[in-house]
């Protein structure tokens, strides 16, 4: 028999709660976040959930559902999930997908490579330049299969003897 208290892998309530809470904390404004989510939910057709017109009451209702572990609250958040995902800023989406997902690794690689480029363009101090370039290379290599990493590193060693 399956334990009833075991979390359902398809239930992303806790991850959505963490992402929405982090988003609202970054803005220091739950009202804005609730307003954006409810507006998107209504734009998508929003049937089945009743939100008051008053923004602070919308916030209160949304965050009460997020913080509750009842089946009723989880179902309401499940219905709101498409709207939440449509408006959730990129920096908070990582909480909703597995860290070993290709797209998560790709996004991290792009971020690190962009930071390396920025360090080069802005003539960053040497310690910061080395750090950013190293992190960009590490994330880029993380995208390759193991045997390809060996080939890349061997190629670098061949063109820069004595360095590696």
N, C-alpha and C positions, 0 to 999 in steps of 0.2 A: 504494500500500500504506500502511496506517495504521501509524504508529510504535508499537511495543509499549510503549515507555516513556512514551507519552503517557497522562496520567491519564484514567481513565474518568469522564465527568461524573456518572455515577450513583454513583460510589464516594465516599462521604463520610467515609472513614476518617480523613483528616487533620483534618477539621473536628470529628469526634467526639472524636478524641484531644485536640485543643486545648480543647474544651468540658469534657471530663471532667477534664483536667489542671487547668484554671482552677478548676473546682468544688472539686477536692481541695485545691488550694493555698489557696483562700479559707477552707477549714475547717482547713487544716494537718493533714489526716488522710485518707490514702488508704484506711485500713482501713474507715472509716465509709462512704465513697463506694462502695467495692467491695461492702461488705455490703448496702447499699441496692440497688445494681444487681442483684446476684445474687439477693437476696430477691425483687425484682420479676420477674426472669426466671423464677424457679421458680414464682411465683404465676401467671404467664402460661402455665404448662405446661412450660416449660424442658426441651425434649428435644434431644438431639444434642450437648450440651456437658457435660463432667464437671468439677464443681468439688469440691475437697476440703471437709471439714467445718470445718477450721481457718480462721479468718478471715484470718490473715496469709498463708496459702497461697492463699486466694481472691484477695486483693489482688495477690500476686505474679503469679499466673496472668493476671488481668485486665490489669494494667498491662504485663506482658510482651507480651500480644497487642496492646494499644494502641500500644506503642512499636515493634513489629515491622512491617516492610513486606512480609513474605512473604504469599503467597496464602492459606496456611493461617490465619495470624493475621487477615488482612483478612476472611476468610470467617467466622471466629468472631465478630469484632466486628459484622459484618453481621447475624449471627443475634441478637446481643445488642442491636442498635439499637432495636427497639421497646421493650424494657425500659429502656434508657438514656433514650430520649425521654420515657417515662412518668414518670420520676423526676427528670429534669434540671431544676434550678431555672430560673425564667424568665430571670434575668439572664445565663445562659450559653447560652440557646437562640439568641440572635442570631448566634452563630458558625455556626449550622447552616442558616440561610436567607439568601438573597441580600439585600443591603442595599437593593435597589430594589424589594423586595417590598412590596405594599400593607400587609400586616399589620405588617411591621417599621416602616414609616413611621407607621402608626397607633399602635403601641405607643410609639414615640419621642414622638409628639405628646401622647399621654395623660400620659406621664412629665413632659414639659416644662410642660404646662398644670397638672398637679398641683403642681409646684414653684412655679409662678407663684401659684397659689391660696394655697399655704402661706406664701409670702413676704408676701402681702397680709394674711393672717390673723394672722401673727406680727409684723406691723409691722416688717419687716426694714429695715435701713438703706437709704437711697435708692438707692445704687449697686447693691446686690444686688437690690432690688425691680425696678429698671429692667432689669437683666440678665435676671432670671427671666421677667418679663412679655414682654420682647422675644423671648426664646427660645421661649416658648409661642406667641406670635403667628406667629413664623417657621415653626414646625413645623405650626401649623394652616393657614397659607397654603400650605405645601408639599403639603397634601392636595388642594388645589383645582386645577382646570384653569387654564391661563394666563389665559384671558379672564375667568374668575371672579375671579382675583386683582386684575386691573385694575379690575373693577367694585367690589370691596370697598374697595380703596385710594381710588378716586374718591369713594365714599360717605363714607369717613372724612374725606377732604379737604374735602368739602362741609359736614360738621357741625363741623369744627374748622378754619375758615379761618385762614391764617397759620401753622398748625402744620406743614403739609406743603408 
